[in-house]
Amino acid sequence: QVQLVESGGGLVQAGGSLRLSCVVSGRTFRNYAMGWFRQAPGKEREFVASISASGAFTDYADPVKGRFTISRDNARNTMYLQMNSLKLEDTAVYYCASKPAYGYESTWSASQAYDYWGQGTQVTVSS
């Protein structure tokens, strides 16, 4: 059974930092590209960042470039999202997702490409 479990969300003041984690079980983690998405109240789910199966390639949405860093530890079956200089507009539920890489070192920004999702972790940025 495939499971993705996010953690690390919480309440933080604007300008602060948080690190999200996503632990994957039930599949060979190194064979899957991974992504972070978020959904704010009243808005559609949007792409945040993606990382290729080996971690060699990353991609970011424009609003988070230079502030967020995606990474992964294939030995620990874990992906991370380091979020710095948080803004009020970063408030959302953050989801991790996985996609079979099929041997390709690619990143993916389309949510439809991912086949398994976590339950989400709430990030709230206050002023």
Buried (B, 14 or more C-beta within 10 A) or exposed (E): EEEBBBEBBEEBEBEBEBBBBBBBEEBEBEBBBBBBBBBBEEEEBBBBBBBBBEBEBBBBBEEBEEBBBBBBEBEEBBBBBBBBEBBEEBBBBBBBBBBBBEEEEBBBBEBEBBEBBBEBBEBBBEE
